[in-house]
Amino acid sequence: MARFCVYLGSRSGEHPDFRQAATALGTAIAEHGHTLVYGGARIGLMGELANATLDAGGEVIGVMPDHLVEREQAHFGLTELIRVPDMHARKATMAANADAFMALPGGIGTLEELFEIWTWGYLGLHEKPLGVLNVQDFYSPLLTFLDSTVSHGFLNTPTRDMLLDAATPDALLDALEARLQG
């Protein structure tokens, strides 16, 4: 089965749907027989996702730089917690351990990780599918902006089409699984 790398907030956000989506996604990942790869925290949406995956019998690999173990409150109940020296090693390790990528709501770190892995795909460094979970239309303004980069000639349509989006965890997981099989 596949390993899904999920980028998401170490905070929970203001809307309860964010936590519910993280929990539903974690459960679905486990029920589909997949492994979760994520940033390794036990707090915020990160903790909700990891706990739901574990509670549903799934495997969870966390990746966390040494300097964030205390700050982001590392989750020591994971299947595996990989400690790395820095953020560059974290992103590379997460990417190397993943077959597909998802972003749930989060802040600048989530966006940075999403855009870096998308750029790596654009540059031909991987052919792994990626998408965003658009809970409560969180990503709608970004998706509209990305569509405008196409219409203004700064992004081509095939590159824009690499980034999938869905409103529910099951729909996003199904879309990414279809890309993995096709």
PALO-70698 format. One line per field, with one value per residue: residue number from 1; chain; y negated, x, z of N, C-alpha, C in turn. Coordinates in nm, 4 decimals. Layout:
N
seq <- c(NUM_...) $
mol <- c(A_...) $
n.north <- c(Y_...) $
n.east <- c(X_...) $
n.up <- c(Z_...) $
ca.north <- c(Y_...) $
ca.east <- c(X_...) $
ca.up <- c(Z_...) $
c.north <- c(Y_...) $
c.east <- c(X_...) $
c.up <- c(Z_...) $
% end
This chain:
182
seq <- c(1_2_3_4_5_6_7_8_9_10_11_12_13_14_15_16_17_18_19_20_21_22_23_24_25_26_27_28_29_30_31_32_33_34_35_36_37_38_39_40_41_42_43_44_45_46_47_48_49_50_51_52_53_54_55_56_57_58_59_60_61_62_63_64_65_66_67_68_69_70_71_72_73_74_75_76_77_78_79_80_81_82_83_84_85_86_87_88_89_90_91_92_93_94_95_96_97_98_99_100_101_102_103_104_105_106_107_108_109_110_111_112_113_114_115_116_117_118_119_120_121_122_123_124_125_126_127_128_129_130_131_132_133_134_135_136_137_138_139_140_141_142_143_144_145_146_147_148_149_150_151_152_153_154_155_156_157_158_159_160_161_162_163_164_165_166_167_168_169_170_171_172_173_174_175_176_177_178_179_180_181_182) $
mol <- c(A_A_A_A_A_A_A_A_A_A_A_A_A_A_A_A_A_A_A_A_A_A_A_A_A_A_A_A_A_A_A_A_A_A_A_A_A_A_A_A_A_A_A_A_A_A_A_A_A_A_A_A_A_A_A_A_A_A_A_A_A_A_A_A_A_A_A_A_A_A_A_A_A_A_A_A_A_A_A_A_A_A_A_A_A_A_A_A_A_A_A_A_A_A_A_A_A_A_A_A_A_A_A_A_A_A_A_A_A_A_A_A_A_A_A_A_A_A_A_A_A_A_A_A_A_A_A_A_A_A_A_A_A_A_A_A_A_A_A_A_A_A_A_A_A_A_A_A_A_A_A_A_A_A_A_A_A_A_A_A_A_A_A_A_A_A_A_A_A_A_A_A_A_A_A_A_A_A_A_A_A_A) $
n.north <- c(0.1180_-0.2388_-0.5218_-0.8117_-1.1408_-1.4037_-1.7422_-1.9835_-2.1931_-2.2703_-2.3832_-2.3958_-2.5511_-2.7646_-2.6613_-2.3872_-2.1952_-2.1614_-2.0033_-1.7784_-1.6960_-1.6273_-1.4115_-1.2378_-1.1949_-1.0674_-0.8307_-0.7234_-0.6863_-0.4812_-0.2815_-0.2247_-0.0903_-0.2251_-0.4084_-0.6779_-0.9641_-1.2310_-1.5482_-1.4848_-1.5926_-1.6088_-1.7805_-2.0116_-2.0070_-1.8230_-1.6349_-1.5394_-1.4088_-1.2103_-1.0620_-0.9686_-0.8041_-0.6111_-0.5139_-0.3862_-0.1693_-0.2078_-0.2682_-0.5085_-0.7429_-0.9789_-1.2806_-1.4823_-1.7710_-1.7978_-2.0423_-2.1107_-1.9259_-1.9700_-2.2189_-2.1756_-1.9693_-1.6695_-1.3610_-1.0754_-0.8313_-0.7091_-0.4858_-0.5087_-0.7519_-0.9729_-1.1422_-1.4310_-1.6497_-1.9125_-2.1472_-2.1188_-1.8559_-1.7339_-1.7819_-1.6541_-1.3916_-1.3279_-1.3460_-1.1432_-0.9223_-0.9023_-0.8344_-0.9927_-1.3225_-1.5438_-1.8406_-1.9794_-2.2298_-2.4885_-2.6854_-2.9077_-2.7265_-2.4913_-2.5750_-2.6366_-2.3843_-2.2469_-2.3971_-2.3634_-2.0824_-2.0580_-2.2163_-2.0597_-1.8436_-1.9690_-2.0293_-1.7812_-1.6119_-1.4273_-1.2147_-1.2074_-1.2176_-1.5064_-1.7013_-1.9257_-1.9482_-2.0941_-2.2104_-2.3765_-2.5689_-2.6592_-2.6597_-2.7800_-3.0631_-3.0539_-2.8628_-2.9982_-3.2124_-3.0675_-2.9745_-3.2194_-3.2739_-3.1070_-3.2157_-3.4557_-3.3807_-3.2837_-3.0315_-2.7073_-2.5114_-2.2203_-2.2037_-2.3382_-2.1611_-1.9498_-1.9837_-1.8624_-1.9045_-1.8711_-1.8587_-1.6848_-1.4396_-1.1672_-1.2000_-1.3320_-1.1439_-0.9293_-1.0464_-1.0850_-0.8203_-0.7172_-0.8541_-0.7444_-0.4828_-0.5155) $
n.east <- c(0.0841_0.0266_0.2281_0.1342_0.2176_0.1439_0.0962_0.0339_-0.1235_0.0373_-0.1168_-0.4657_-0.6529_-0.9436_-1.1959_-1.4104_-1.4379_-1.1892_-1.0387_-1.2046_-1.1814_-0.9099_-0.9073_-1.0871_-0.9444_-0.7102_-0.8216_-0.9261_-0.6909_-0.5669_-0.7674_-0.7661_-0.5361_-0.2973_0.0066_0.0816_0.2803_0.4264_0.4860_0.5479_0.4511_0.2610_0.0593_-0.2079_-0.3549_-0.1828_-0.1363_-0.3985_-0.4439_-0.2397_-0.3056_-0.5630_-0.5040_-0.3405_-0.5225_-0.7023_-0.5616_-0.3516_-0.0207_0.2245_0.4591_0.6645_0.8482_1.0943_1.2878_1.5687_1.5778_1.3123_1.1831_1.1095_0.9711_0.7594_0.6457_0.7017_0.5603_0.5698_0.4508_0.4345_0.4523_0.7017_0.9448_1.1363_1.4241_1.5815_1.8513_1.7793_1.5434_1.5590_1.6485_1.4296_1.2166_1.3185_1.3428_1.0759_0.9672_1.1106_1.0077_0.7485_0.4657_0.2714_0.1275_-0.0382_-0.2085_-0.3485_-0.5444_-0.3311_-0.0462_0.2209_0.4333_0.3127_0.2231_0.4689_0.5914_0.4112_0.4316_0.7025_0.7236_0.5528_0.6869_0.9172_0.8029_0.7220_0.9730_1.0544_1.1637_1.0230_0.7372_0.5065_0.1710_-0.0198_-0.2219_-0.4728_-0.6698_-0.9627_-1.1068_-1.3813_-1.3564_-1.0973_-0.8682_-0.9667_-0.9287_-0.6538_-0.6508_-0.7988_-0.6254_-0.4066_-0.5221_-0.5433_-0.2753_-0.2258_-0.3921_-0.2638_-0.0275_0.1905_0.2019_0.1720_-0.1013_-0.0839_0.0912_-0.0547_-0.2671_-0.1518_-0.1906_-0.4266_-0.7580_-0.9960_-1.3007_-1.3543_-1.2062_-1.2209_-1.2742_-1.0413_-0.8438_-0.9288_-0.8924_-0.6135_-0.5271_-0.6230_-0.4595_-0.2156_-0.2484_-0.2877) $
n.up <- c(0.0000_-0.0122_0.0923_0.2447_0.2548_0.4640_0.4928_0.7365_0.9872_1.3007_1.4767_1.5707_1.4405_1.3859_1.3243_1.3958_1.1957_1.0773_1.2549_1.2567_0.9910_0.9798_1.1559_1.0240_0.7864_0.8818_0.9833_0.7452_0.5928_0.7397_0.7257_0.4555_0.4361_0.4146_0.4928_0.7091_0.6672_0.8280_0.9968_1.2668_1.5133_1.8238_1.8706_1.7815_1.4492_1.3449_1.5515_1.5848_1.3387_1.3374_1.5703_1.5043_1.2870_1.4078_1.6007_1.4359_1.3608_1.1866_1.0425_1.1389_1.0460_1.1748_1.1186_1.2434_1.3066_1.5279_1.6711_1.6940_1.8477_2.1164_2.0943_1.9036_2.0270_2.0149_1.9029_2.0693_2.0503_1.8069_1.5189_1.4107_1.4815_1.3209_1.3755_1.2612_1.1463_1.0587_0.8977_0.6195_0.5891_0.7051_0.5217_0.2931_0.3856_0.4467_0.1885_0.0562_0.1799_0.0924_-0.1212_-0.2220_-0.1781_0.0488_0.1516_0.4332_0.6042_0.7258_0.8302_0.7345_0.7188_0.6281_0.3756_0.2563_0.2472_0.0800_-0.1617_-0.2201_-0.2651_-0.4806_-0.6677_-0.6959_-0.8280_-1.0663_-1.1696_-1.2398_-1.0514_-0.9122_-0.9639_-0.8198_-0.6995_-0.5831_-0.3586_-0.2202_0.0733_0.0837_0.3137_0.4509_0.2532_0.2767_0.1111_-0.1170_-0.1929_-0.2569_-0.4646_-0.6569_-0.7016_-0.8084_-1.0453_-1.1707_-1.2152_-1.4249_-1.6263_-1.6585_-1.7690_-1.6203_-1.5227_-1.6455_-1.7791_-1.7512_-1.5290_-1.3319_-1.3166_-1.1864_-0.9160_-0.7185_-0.5808_-0.3186_-0.1304_0.0748_0.2967_0.2042_-0.0713_-0.1598_-0.0944_-0.2564_-0.5129_-0.5177_-0.4879_-0.7299_-0.9121_-0.8388_-0.9257_-1.1938) $
ca.north <- c(0.0000_-0.3637_-0.6115_-0.9454_-1.2499_-1.5080_-1.8691_-2.0462_-2.2802_-2.2274_-2.4443_-2.3330_-2.6411_-2.8158_-2.5908_-2.2450_-2.1102_-2.1319_-1.8870_-1.6639_-1.6506_-1.5603_-1.2825_-1.1538_-1.1563_-0.9681_-0.7055_-0.6715_-0.6383_-0.3508_-0.1846_-0.1884_-0.0137_-0.3109_-0.4614_-0.8237_-1.0294_-1.3703_-1.6208_-1.4256_-1.6595_-1.5522_-1.8904_-2.0705_-1.9141_-1.7151_-1.5338_-1.4788_-1.3192_-1.0952_-0.9807_-0.8997_-0.6962_-0.5063_-0.4559_-0.3004_-0.0567_-0.2400_-0.3005_-0.6510_-0.7823_-1.1216_-1.3285_-1.6084_-1.8166_-1.7993_-2.1705_-2.1261_-1.8175_-2.0312_-2.3269_-2.1215_-1.8612_-1.5449_-1.2506_-0.9593_-0.7098_-0.6746_-0.3649_-0.5477_-0.8943_-0.9945_-1.2720_-1.4785_-1.7675_-2.0442_-2.1487_-2.0656_-1.7100_-1.6912_-1.7795_-1.5512_-1.2612_-1.3075_-1.3209_-1.0135_-0.8189_-0.9205_-0.8040_-1.1008_-1.4337_-1.6177_-1.9516_-2.0211_-2.3671_-2.5145_-2.8174_-2.9292_-2.6053_-2.4007_-2.6281_-2.6238_-2.2434_-2.2161_-2.4580_-2.3029_-1.9496_-2.0820_-2.2629_-1.9429_-1.7690_-2.0489_-2.0175_-1.6427_-1.5395_-1.3175_-1.2085_-1.1683_-1.3074_-1.5929_-1.7708_-1.9971_-1.9224_-2.2287_-2.2123_-2.5091_-2.6563_-2.7154_-2.6800_-2.8409_-3.1828_-3.0137_-2.7966_-3.1059_-3.2815_-2.9811_-2.9808_-3.3480_-3.2675_-3.0430_-3.3108_-3.5622_-3.3253_-3.2512_-2.8907_-2.6376_-2.4308_-2.0896_-2.2197_-2.3694_-2.0401_-1.8571_-2.0049_-1.8237_-1.9569_-1.8084_-1.9149_-1.5843_-1.3497_-1.0502_-1.2408_-1.3591_-1.0171_-0.8562_-1.1097_-1.0565_-0.6775_-0.6990_-0.8990_-0.6467_-0.3630_-0.5472) $
ca.east <- c(0.0000_0.1004_0.2619_0.0820_0.2761_0.0452_0.1414_-0.0794_-0.0885_0.0638_-0.2282_-0.5917_-0.7383_-1.0614_-1.3200_-1.4031_-1.4295_-1.0495_-1.0037_-1.2834_-1.1229_-0.7834_-0.9428_-1.1442_-0.8376_-0.6267_-0.8965_-0.9331_-0.5578_-0.5475_-0.8642_-0.7257_-0.4123_-0.1834_0.0886_0.0901_0.4085_0.3944_0.5898_0.5868_0.4030_0.1438_-0.0334_-0.2771_-0.4072_-0.0851_-0.1647_-0.5289_-0.4249_-0.1594_-0.3816_-0.6719_-0.4439_-0.3004_-0.6431_-0.7661_-0.4727_-0.2543_0.1179_0.2533_0.6001_0.6839_0.9833_1.1062_1.4235_1.6034_1.5472_1.1678_1.1269_1.0421_0.8808_0.6408_0.5986_0.7093_0.4687_0.6558_0.3718_0.4220_0.5177_0.8424_0.9759_1.2691_1.4813_1.6753_1.9224_1.7258_1.4207_1.5871_1.6502_1.2914_1.1390_1.3738_1.3093_0.9328_0.9459_1.1671_0.9246_0.6095_0.4222_0.1792_0.1310_-0.1614_-0.2004_-0.4679_-0.5227_-0.2114_0.0132_0.3262_0.5120_0.2349_0.2276_0.6057_0.6132_0.3294_0.4872_0.8315_0.7061_0.4921_0.7962_1.0003_0.7315_0.7314_1.1101_1.0795_1.2358_0.9357_0.6098_0.4107_0.0547_-0.0378_-0.3491_-0.5101_-0.8020_-1.0205_-1.2048_-1.4380_-1.3029_-0.9710_-0.7752_-1.0322_-0.8591_-0.5273_-0.6802_-0.8372_-0.5003_-0.3291_-0.5877_-0.5089_-0.1375_-0.2362_-0.4489_-0.1645_0.0871_0.3037_0.1931_0.1022_-0.2152_-0.0452_0.1484_-0.1673_-0.3470_-0.0843_-0.2422_-0.5665_-0.8239_-1.1226_-1.3606_-1.3639_-1.0906_-1.2380_-1.2616_-0.9002_-0.7722_-0.9655_-0.8284_-0.4703_-0.5103_-0.6437_-0.3364_-0.1095_-0.2743_-0.2935) $
ca.up <- c(0.0000_-0.0316_0.2029_0.2176_0.3317_0.4857_0.5501_0.8041_1.0970_1.4381_1.5489_1.5313_1.3651_1.4550_1.2914_1.4329_1.0768_1.0489_1.3375_1.2094_0.8640_1.0110_1.2144_0.9180_0.6942_0.9488_0.9857_0.6078_0.5543_0.8036_0.6743_0.3196_0.4459_0.3843_0.6015_0.7181_0.6904_0.8609_1.0681_1.3942_1.6344_1.8912_1.8962_1.6676_1.3493_1.3282_1.6518_1.5548_1.2253_1.3791_1.6649_1.4335_1.2072_1.5021_1.6612_1.3359_1.3336_1.0830_1.0762_1.1299_1.0494_1.1979_1.0893_1.3140_1.3368_1.6700_1.7360_1.7103_1.9282_2.2317_2.0522_1.8387_2.1119_1.9385_1.9354_2.0918_2.0403_1.6652_1.4721_1.3979_1.4831_1.2641_1.4117_1.1595_1.1977_1.0231_0.8176_0.4854_0.6018_0.7338_0.3974_0.2052_0.4434_0.4263_0.0451_0.0214_0.2407_0.0498_-0.2574_-0.2592_-0.0827_0.0747_0.2460_0.5038_0.6495_0.8051_0.8138_0.6352_0.7029_0.5429_0.2388_0.2065_0.2147_-0.0374_-0.2826_-0.2526_-0.3253_-0.6115_-0.7536_-0.7258_-0.9322_-1.1891_-1.2191_-1.2777_-0.9468_-0.8738_-1.0372_-0.7170_-0.6989_-0.4679_-0.3547_-0.0991_0.1296_0.0878_0.4216_0.4764_0.1475_0.3237_-0.0001_-0.2341_-0.2435_-0.3182_-0.5920_-0.7494_-0.7368_-0.8974_-1.1764_-1.2333_-1.2649_-1.5569_-1.7228_-1.6807_-1.8391_-1.5333_-1.4878_-1.7537_-1.7358_-1.6964_-1.3955_-1.2419_-1.3021_-1.0958_-0.7810_-0.7035_-0.4614_-0.2846_-0.0095_0.1804_0.3031_0.1175_-0.2117_-0.1899_-0.0902_-0.3776_-0.6284_-0.5150_-0.5167_-0.8736_-0.9799_-0.8121_-1.0053_-1.3369) $
c.north <- c(-0.1245_-0.4352_-0.7518_-1.0455_-1.3606_-1.6260_-1.9361_-2.1190_-2.2106_-2.3000_-2.3800_-2.4217_-2.6745_-2.7374_-2.4430_-2.1505_-2.0758_-2.0078_-1.7624_-1.6086_-1.5768_-1.4215_-1.1871_-1.1071_-1.0500_-0.8319_-0.6421_-0.6175_-0.4983_-0.2457_-0.1400_-0.1112_-0.0929_-0.3504_-0.6133_-0.8645_-1.1760_-1.4271_-1.5791_-1.4890_-1.5887_-1.6571_-1.9349_-1.9656_-1.7973_-1.6008_-1.4621_-1.3745_-1.1930_-1.0038_-0.9039_-0.7838_-0.5795_-0.4359_-0.3604_-0.1847_-0.0819_-0.2645_-0.4480_-0.6735_-0.9335_-1.1586_-1.4666_-1.6450_-1.8231_-1.9292_-2.1931_-2.0199_-1.8735_-2.1328_-2.2741_-1.9997_-1.7300_-1.4388_-1.1251_-0.8269_-0.6614_-0.5382_-0.3898_-0.6996_-0.9093_-1.1336_-1.3071_-1.6082_-1.9024_-2.0317_-2.0935_-1.9124_-1.6571_-1.6776_-1.6705_-1.4116_-1.2302_-1.2730_-1.1829_-0.8982_-0.8225_-0.8793_-0.9119_-1.2025_-1.5010_-1.7347_-1.9769_-2.1665_-2.3781_-2.6525_-2.8206_-2.8055_-2.5054_-2.4455_-2.6120_-2.4800_-2.2034_-2.2714_-2.3992_-2.1668_-1.9608_-2.1273_-2.1477_-1.8574_-1.8382_-2.0342_-1.8745_-1.5627_-1.4256_-1.3240_-1.1659_-1.2672_-1.3902_-1.6651_-1.8400_-1.9562_-2.0587_-2.2366_-2.3560_-2.6127_-2.7235_-2.7499_-2.7486_-2.9688_-3.1507_-2.9494_-2.8989_-3.1828_-3.1973_-2.9767_-3.1114_-3.3502_-3.1988_-3.1446_-3.4268_-3.5102_-3.2923_-3.1047_-2.8217_-2.5448_-2.2929_-2.0989_-2.2510_-2.2437_-1.9340_-1.8651_-1.9746_-1.8964_-1.8857_-1.8646_-1.8150_-1.4946_-1.2299_-1.0858_-1.2675_-1.2300_-0.9338_-0.9134_-1.0810_-0.9087_-0.6497_-0.7430_-0.8019_-0.5227_-0.3890_-0.6058) $
c.east <- c(0.0888_0.1302_0.2190_0.1465_0.1718_0.1116_0.0197_-0.0318_-0.0560_-0.0316_-0.3562_-0.6802_-0.8646_-1.1893_-1.3085_-1.3959_-1.2850_-1.0058_-1.0779_-1.2262_-0.9911_-0.8099_-0.9976_-1.0372_-0.7480_-0.6929_-0.9003_-0.7987_-0.5352_-0.6408_-0.8324_-0.5935_-0.2873_-0.1084_0.0879_0.2345_0.3752_0.5051_0.6215_0.5348_0.2816_0.0375_-0.1014_-0.3349_-0.3121_-0.1130_-0.2968_-0.5161_-0.3502_-0.2386_-0.4938_-0.6182_-0.4053_-0.4215_-0.7153_-0.6757_-0.3681_-0.1148_0.1422_0.4028_0.6048_0.8276_0.9973_1.2523_1.4461_1.5590_1.3980_1.1046_1.0522_0.9370_0.7505_0.5855_0.5873_0.6151_0.5547_0.5805_0.3527_0.4831_0.6677_0.8523_1.1201_1.3146_1.5890_1.7395_1.8563_1.6027_1.4434_1.5862_1.5097_1.2125_1.1879_1.3373_1.1617_0.9047_0.9961_1.0811_0.7802_0.5887_0.3293_0.1776_-0.0049_-0.1302_-0.3393_-0.4470_-0.3996_-0.1588_0.1247_0.4130_0.4434_0.2419_0.3655_0.6335_0.5361_0.3931_0.6231_0.8122_0.6402_0.5996_0.8879_0.9350_0.7402_0.8700_1.1477_1.1565_1.1531_0.8109_0.4977_0.2935_0.0468_-0.1714_-0.3713_-0.6506_-0.8632_-1.1367_-1.2507_-1.3849_-1.1719_-0.8771_-0.8387_-0.9647_-0.7257_-0.5508_-0.7223_-0.7136_-0.4178_-0.3895_-0.5544_-0.3642_-0.1329_-0.2851_-0.3539_-0.0357_0.2078_0.3068_0.1200_-0.0060_-0.1738_0.0147_0.0380_-0.2495_-0.2804_-0.1434_-0.3918_-0.6260_-0.9565_-1.1703_-1.3685_-1.2403_-1.1029_-1.2199_-1.1157_-0.8203_-0.8023_-0.8968_-0.6787_-0.4424_-0.5280_-0.5202_-0.2220_-0.1251_-0.2680_-0.1692) $
c.up <- c(0.0000_0.1003_0.1621_0.3118_0.3415_0.5545_0.6128_0.9280_1.2278_1.5330_1.4961_1.4454_1.4420_1.4305_1.3281_1.3131_1.0409_1.1268_1.2895_1.0797_0.8883_1.0680_1.1083_0.8204_0.7567_0.9522_0.8467_0.5608_0.6122_0.7448_0.5323_0.3184_0.4160_0.5118_0.5936_0.7426_0.7175_0.9492_1.2093_1.5213_1.6933_1.9179_1.7668_1.5745_1.3284_1.4255_1.6270_1.4442_1.2672_1.4720_1.5974_1.3505_1.2969_1.5615_1.5661_1.2932_1.2271_1.1356_1.0514_1.1454_1.0665_1.1703_1.1523_1.3376_1.4882_1.7378_1.7567_1.8001_2.0484_2.1881_1.9924_1.9136_2.0349_1.9930_1.9475_2.0873_1.8985_1.6354_1.4615_1.4021_1.4360_1.3028_1.3100_1.2089_1.1682_0.9339_0.6770_0.4879_0.6300_0.6041_0.3032_0.2558_0.4247_0.2796_0.0046_0.0732_0.1940_-0.0953_-0.3118_-0.1464_-0.0722_0.1665_0.3024_0.5435_0.7400_0.7732_0.7108_0.6144_0.6114_0.3979_0.1775_0.1652_0.0892_-0.1644_-0.3186_-0.3197_-0.4620_-0.7101_-0.7905_-0.8334_-1.0664_-1.2529_-1.2578_-1.1745_-0.8868_-0.9617_-0.9434_-0.7153_-0.5705_-0.4753_-0.2225_-0.0571_0.1611_0.1880_0.4462_0.3763_0.1866_0.2086_-0.1214_-0.2819_-0.3112_-0.4540_-0.6974_-0.7950_-0.8344_-1.0370_-1.2473_-1.2817_-1.4008_-1.6586_-1.7518_-1.7434_-1.7534_-1.4903_-1.6019_-1.6964_-1.6839_-1.5554_-1.2946_-1.2146_-1.2150_-0.9556_-0.7777_-0.5836_-0.4437_-0.1515_0.1052_0.1801_0.2092_-0.0299_-0.2491_-0.1909_-0.2150_-0.5015_-0.6324_-0.5427_-0.6667_-0.9515_-0.9578_-0.8986_-1.1539_-1.3817) $
% end
